[in-house]
Amino acid sequence: MRHFLLIILVFSLVVRAQQPLTEDAFISMVKQNHPLIKLSDLQPKYGDAYLLKAKGSFDPKVYGSLDQKYFDGKQYYSVGDYGIKYPTWYGLTLKTGVESNRGSFLDPQAKTPSGGLFYGGVGANLGQGLLIDQRRADLKSARINQESTEEERQLQVNKVLYETGYAYWEWFLAYHSREILQEAYDIALQRFQAVQQTALLGDRAYIDTVEAGLQVQNRLSLLRDAEANYREKCNQQSTYLWTENQEPLALGETTTPLLRADWKPSAEIQMIQDSLLENHPYLKITGFKRDMLSIDQKLKADRLKPSIQLNYNILNEPVNYNPFSDLDINDYKWGFSVEMPLFLRKERGDLALAKLKVEETELSLSQLRAQLNMKISNARIELANSLIQLEIYQRTAIDSKQLLDAERNMFENGESSLFLINMRELNYIQSQLKYLEWQTKNKQLGYSLGFATATLF
């Protein structure tokens, strides 16, 4: 139902929108259906899948084997072994099963009772693999990677929203620049027609019509550029609009951005910079990478130890298929194996490389922290400066309007010239465009700060 209502909203905006498309409404539409937003939602699923895969290394396994030989009408042997083994977190492997061996030429040590021979025991790594092994390392890394994918998703969303918001305010600037220049052109055209009429009546010199005509031509040229720029920005905005079925949408002819009267400046993020850095996804992802490399370093260090494997199994002949009947702890089999390279050159080389990678990541983390700190500080400085510039150009626009109004009154009373009127109008137009430019820049700098701090999502 929610998606249906969204489609209705989008359709009304595209086809016959009468109200301005606000920034919040536009961002909300992008969050709902933009392909890159949906793509970012796949990142945590990758993390979940890798974690599930790593957990699979600890799944119990059922095993079984049967080896038989028949020749010359005789069964030489039939050797069967069936059971289940369960690897645990602490490097122990629990194992239970039954052997069933028979045959005329069976090795005597392999003989079992007619009902089979039950065994149950444990396998342990007493040297290499006692504290950490590949399975435990993979699972720890997968859990860290799962957290990292969530941060990656936030970074991707943050980037899309930054680009979206930046483009929205480019659209805002293009639309209202066109409106300002359209008004300036209309005024110049009306004045030209009035001057032309008075010149025909002999009340004004004909050369004034040339002056007024030049202003019409200049402003028409600026207006045409503004209209072309606005159409380009409309096309750009449309690239961010999609339906739930991933079909592109286009802005309607009557869809407009926020009204200037409803514009509000972007405020600085009221958070301590150290806190912003501590929670920054880039730093977290790099920290996760370091943690995974540290796990790999511990695994490589563990491989300097000798490989000592111990196996112990208690044996019993099942009675009435009960493996625990007449259980005797004196019936068992056990064994161990030891293996270790003499020089450990491969192992020591792997450990040295692992340490270098951890050190390299630590240095990268320090450098990244410094870079992010600089970017956030610069973004805050620029945003604070934009608020000051807004006050300056707002005052400039107001003062320019007052001078223009005064000059128009003087012109109507015959105390001014067309040249001065045009100069005052030009100053007013430029001050309006400059103020509009800083309105846009202030909002874009707000997005730049949000992008630097990764807080847009």
N, C-alpha and C positions, 0 to 999 in steps of 0.2 A: 504494500500500500504506500509506503514511504517513497519508493522509487517511482511509482506511478504519479504521485503528486509532484515529484521533482521534474518528471518529463513534461507534465502539464505546465509547470512554471517556465521551463526552458522554452517550450513551444510558444507560450504567450509572449515571451521576451523576443523570440526570433521573428514571429509573424507580425505582431501588432503591439509591441510594447509602447506604452504611453508614459510610464514612469522611469526615471533614471535607474540604471543598473548600478547599485551601490557596490562598494568594494567588498563588504562582507558577503553579499549575495553572490558576487562573482567568485570569490575564493571558495565559498561553500560548494558551488557547482563544480569547481575544479577538483576539490577534495573528493567529491562523490564519484566521478567517472573518468578522471584523466588517466590515460594508460600508464603513465609513469608512477602515479600514485598506486594503482592496482599492482603494478610490477613490484613496487617496494613492499607490498604486503606479502610477497612470496619469500622475502629474505628470512623472516623468522621460521617459515615452514622448512626452509633448507636447514636451519639450525636444529629444528625438531627431528628432521629425517636423519641427520648425521648423529644426533644423540641416540636415536633408536637403533641405528646401525652399530654404534659402539656398545650399547647395552647387549646387543645380540651375541657379543663375545662371551657373555656370562650365562647364556642360555644352556640349560641341560641338554645333553645329546644322547639319543638312543643309538646304540651300535650293535652290530651283529655280523658274524662271518661264519661261513660253512665251507669246509674244504674236504672233498671226498675223492677216493680213488677206487675204481673197480677194474679188475683184470683177471682174465682166465676164470670167470665165474665166481671170483672171490671179491669180497670187500676188503681191500688192503687197509683202508682207514677211513674214518669219518670224524673230522675235528670241527666242533662248533663252539662258538663263544658269543654270548648275547648278554647285553646289560645296558646300563645307563650311567653316565658320568656327569658330574655337576661341578663346574669350576666356580670357586668362591673368590670374594674380594681379596682375601688375605693370602693369596698365592697357593692355597690348598685346592686339590681336586678330589672331590669325593666320588667314589666309584663302587658300583655293586653290579653283580651279574652271575651268570651260571655257565660252567663249561660242561659240554657233553661230548665225550670222545669215545670211540670204539673202533674195532677193526682187528683183523688177524695179524697184521704187521704193524700195529701201533707202537710207537716208542713207549717203553714201560713207564717213563716218568710222566707221560701225558695221559695215562689211564685215569678214568674217573669212575665213580660208582654208576650203576645202571640208571639211577634217577638223576644223574648229573652231580656236579660239585658246585656248591654255592660259594661265592666269595664276596667280601665287602671290606673296603678299606679306604686308604687315603694316599695321595701322592703329594709330596711337598718339595718345594725348592728351598734349600737351606743356605745357598750362597746367592748366586745371581737369581734375581726374581723374588727374593724373600720380601723386600720392602716395596718394590715397584717392578712391574713388567709391562710389556707392550699393551696388554689388554687394559690394565688400570691407567696407563698413560693416555691411551686413546679415549677412554671414558672421561677422564678429567679434562682433556683438551676439548672434547665434544661439548661438555657442559659450559666451558668458557666460551666456545664458539657460539653456543646458543645465545648467550648474553650479548656477544659481539654482533650477531645478526640483527638484533633489535636496535642496537645503536646505528647500524648501517641503514636500517629502514628509516630511522629518524633523520639521518643525514640526507638521504635521498628525498624524503618529503620536504625537508627544510630547503633543499635546493630548488625543487619544483615550485614551492610557494614563493620563494624569493624571485624567481624568474617571472612567475605569474603576477605578483604584486608590482614588480618593476614595470612590466608591460602595461598593467592597468593604468598606472599613472602616466605613462607615455601616451596612452589613449586619451586620458583626461587632458593632458597638455595640448595634444593635437586638436581635440574638439573645441576647447575654449579659446585657443589661439585663432582658430577659424572663425569663431563667433565674434571675437574682438575685431578681427580684420574685416569681417563682413559688415559690422556696424560702421567701421571707419570708411569702408568703400561706399556704403549707402549715404553717409553724410557728405562725402566728397562729391558723389554724383548729384545729390540734391543741390549742393552749393554751385556746382558747375552749371546746372540747369538754371538756377536763379541768377547767377552772374551773366550767363548767356542772354537771358531775357532782359535784364537791365541794360546790357550793352546794346541790344537791339533798339531799346527805347532811348538810347543816348545818355543814360544816367551814369554809365561806367565805361572806362576805356576798354577797347576791344582786347588789348593785350592781357587784361585780367582773365579773359576766357581761356587764353593759352595757359596761364598759371594754374587755373582751376582744372583745366583739362589734363595737364601733366600730373596733377595729384590723383585724378581718377585713374589714369593709366598705371601709375606707380602702385597704387593700392590694389588695383585689379590684378596686377602681376603677383603681388604678395598673397592675395586671396587665393589665386589659382594654385600657387605652391602649397598653401596651407590646406586647401581641399585635397590635393593629391596626397599630401602627408597624412591627412586624416583617414583617407581611404586605405592607405597602407597599414595604418595602425589598427583599423577595423579588421582587416584581413589577418593581422598578427593576433589580435584578440580571439578571433574565431578558432585559431589553432589550439586554444586551451579548452574549448567547449566540446563535450562529447556526450552522447547518450549512454544509457546503461548497457546497450548492446555494442558499444564502441564504434558508433557511427558519428562522424564529425558533424558539428552544427555550425551555423553562420549567424552573426549578429544581424538583427533586423535593421531596416533603414531608419526606423524611429527609435531604436535603442540608443540611449546616450549614457555617458558616465555621470558620476556624481555632480550635482550643482555646486558652483563655487560658494554659494551661500551656506551650504551644508558641510563645507570642508572644515576639518579640524586638524591642527598640527600634530605631528608625531612627537611623543614625549620620550625622554630618555628612560632606559630600563633601570628601575630602582633596585638593583641588586649589587652586592659586593663583587668586585671583579674576580677575586680569588674563588668565590663560590661558583661563578660562571665558568671559570676554567676547570674547576674540580669536576663539574658535571658535564663538561663538553664531550660530545660523542667522539670527536677525533682523538682526544686524549684517552678516552676510555678504550677505544678500539686498539690504539697503539699499546696501551697497558695490557689489554687482553693478549695481544700478540706476544708481548714480553713474557706474560705468565705461561703461555703455551710453550715458548722456547725454553723457559726455566724447567718445565716438566720434561722436555726432551733432554735437557742437560742432566737432570737427575737420572733419567733412563740410561744415558750414555755413561755416566759415572758408575751406575750399577753394573754395567757390563765389564768393568775392570775386575770384578769378583769372579772366582771360579764357579763354574756351573756344577752344582751338587744336587742331584735329584734322588729323593728317597721314596720308596714305594713299600707299603705294608698292606697286606690283605689277610683277613681271618678267613679260614676255610671251614666248610661244614657240609655234610651230606644231608640233604633235605629228606624228611620223613613225611609221607602224605603231602608232599609239596610245601611243607612248612620249613623254610630255610633256618629257622631259629631253634628247631628241636635238637636236643643233644649237643648244644653248642659248647665247644671246648676251646679255651683260649690258647691251648698248646698246639692247635692245628692252624698253621698260618704259613704264609710265604712272604718273604721280604727281599729287598735288594736296593742297591744304590749305584749311582754312576757319577763319575767326576770327570770334568773336562775343563781345560784352561790353556790358552795359547802361551807360549813361553815368553814372547817379547811384548805382546799386547800393543803392537804398533798401530794396528787398525783401530783398536778401541781407544787408545790414547789420542790418535788423530781425530776420531769422531768427537771425543770430549772437548778437545781444543777448539774445534770448529763450532761446537754448540756454545761454548763459553764466549767466543767471539761474536756470535749472533746475538746473544743476550746483551753483551756490552754495546754492540752496535745499536740495538733497539733502545737501550737506556739513553744513549747519546741522542738518538733521533727524538726520543720523547722529550728530552730537555730542550732541544732545538724547536720542536713543534710547540711546546708550551710558550717559549719566548715569542715565536711568530704569532701565535693566537693572541697573546697578551698585547702585542703591538697592534694587531688588526682591530681588536676590540677597543683599545685606547684611541686609535685614530678615528674609528667609526663614531665614538662618543664625541670626540672633538668636532668632527664635521657636522654631526647632528646638532650640537650646541651652537655652532656657528650659524647653521641654517636658521635657527630660531631668531638670532640677532639680525641676520640679513632680512628675514621676513618683516620684522618691525621697521627696518630702514626702508624697504621698498614699498611697504604698505603706506608709510608716511609720504614717500615720494609720489606715489600714485594719487594720494589725497590732495597733496599740494599742487600737483600738476593739473588736477581737475579744477581746483580753485582758480589757478591762473588762466586756464582755458575759458572757464565761465566768465571771468572778468574781461578777458580779451574779446570774447564774443559780444558782451554788452557794449564795449567800446567800439567794436566794429559796426554794430547796429546803429550806434549814435554818430558814425562817421569819424571816429577818433582813432581808428586803427586801420591796418592794411590787410589785404588778403595774404600777403607773405607772412605777416606775424601770426595770423590765425592758423595758417598751415604749420608753422613752426611749433606753436603751442599744441596743436593737435598731434603732431608727430611726437613731441615729448610725452604727451599723455599716453599715446598708444604704446610707445616704448616702455614707459613706466608700468603700464598694465601688463604687458607681455613679460617684463622682468619679474614683476611680483608673481605672476602666474608660474613662471619658470621656477621661482624659489618655493612656491607652494608644492609644485611637483617634486622638486629636489628634496624638500623636507620629508615628504612621504617615502621617496625612494631611499633616502639615507636611513629612515626608520627601518626599512627592509634590509638595508645593508648591515645595520647593527644587529638585527635579528638573525641575519645569515652568519655574521661573524661569531655570534654567541650560540648559534644553532638552537634558537628558541622559537622559531616560527611554527613548528609542527604542533 
